[in-house]
Amino acid sequence: MNKFRNNRNKIMITGSRFIIFIALLAAMVVVMPPVLADNAPTVTISDYNISPPVMMPGSLGTITITVKNTASSASLTEKSGQLSQGDYTQVQTTDINVNIQNIHLEGNGIKVLTQDFDRVGEIGPGQSIPITFSIQAPDKSGIYYPEVWIDTLGARSVKYPIPVNVNTAMGIQKQAILIMDSSLTGSVNPGDEIPVTLTVSNAGQLLADDVTLRIDNVSGSIAPKSSDLYHLGMIGPGEQSTVSLVLLSDKATSPGLVRVPVTIGYNTINGIPTTQSTGIDVMMKGVAELGFVSVDTNPTRLTENTPFDLTVRIENTGTGEAKQVSAKVDLPAEGTKEAFIGKIKTGNDAPAIFLLEGMKGGDYAYNLTISYTDDMGPHTLVRQMKMRVPPADNSGTIILLLIVIGVLGFLAYRYWYLPSKNGDGTFAWVKKN
């Protein structure tokens, strides 16, 4: 009986110890937060560039890759305080760095001139680093696929093939190539409207979708009259599309070449947005406009048969410089009837001076002819003018002449006619019978 009681006590003590052990183990599970790693840190190659895009056999080039830490998968999730199945009082996700041990480029036919990059180090979440390898193309043309091998600490390795084109037509011009040509159909005088026709041609081998033209107003001297954005739609290989527009020019624009930037936007066949820059070249040609400011003579009041100076002031009110300016008059007078002026800039004037001999009194109609050149070519301007030369006033001379004649007649009568008479009233030289 005592033996049975002793065995029962031992069993109870052993059971109590087991219950206490189970309770302590459960408490440790509740108190210690479990650490659950969603994924090991990982890297990827987000971009690569081959220079030149098409290599010649035996030529040198580079392969530049961009290694990026994929932060969304390289994270650590901590969960603690379990309430029930799958429920926790605290859930915390922390991005962790990725440690790159080695980056290697396996040539696979391409000669790699750069050694491996060992112990590159850690890359933070979302960060990236560029790595460049120097390569040499083989002597045989073809498409080669060197592989980039990346070893990271505590994660799987990454392999990424990169295609290299060595002197093959594959991939060359397998794209849309848009060429814009512009033709001016109107005036290019500053201040005028400039009609322009733009023709966009696709010289590539693939179509260009959603083609747009944007006229950039950056010059300040030329701007589109209405819209600055034009939608051309789809342009297939070998096709073209045209658009007509009108540009406005500032009158103060200096003559010369003005480039209006144009941006061509389109989507490639795989939906990648692409832009390229071109422009409209406009040769602004200034037009001179000559007019008359004043016409003066020196002396101001002309007299018959008296030399005088004729001065005509010529003004340029146009947008271009007048060059090789000369003027002439066709007055019926001797003297200098042609004047050479030279240049007259916009907003300036210059005199044309003619030195003329006297003319008889009367009214004269004459032509003033001005010859000049500007950016548009040679020009001739003819203006009809009038001039009056008052006739000489001879009344005083006639009166004086009459007075002289009267005096001479009186003297002849007094000192010659009277003394020469006889008593009978005849002249002394008349013989008497």
ABEGO torsion letter per residue (X at the ends): XAAAAAAAAAAAAAAAAAAAAAAAAAAAAAABBBBBBABBBBBBBABBBBOBABBBBGBBBBBBBBBBBBAAABBBBBBBGBABBGBBABBBBBBBBBBBABBBBBAGGBBBABBBBBGAEBBBBGBBBBBBBBBBBBABBEBBBBBBBBBBBGBBBBBBBBBBBBGBABGBGBBBBBBBBBBBABBABBGBBBBBBBBBBBABABBBBGBBBBBBBAAGABBBABBABBBAEBBBBGBBBBBBBBBBBBAABBBEBBBBBBBBBBBBAAGBBBBBBBBBBBBBBBBBBBBBABBBBOBABBBBGBBBBBBBBBBBABABBBBGBBBBBABBBBEBABBBAEBBBBGBBBBBBBBBBBBBBEBBBBBBBBBBBBAAEBBBBBBBBBBBBBBBBAAAAAAAAAAAAAAAAAAAAAAAAAAABBAAGBBAABBBX
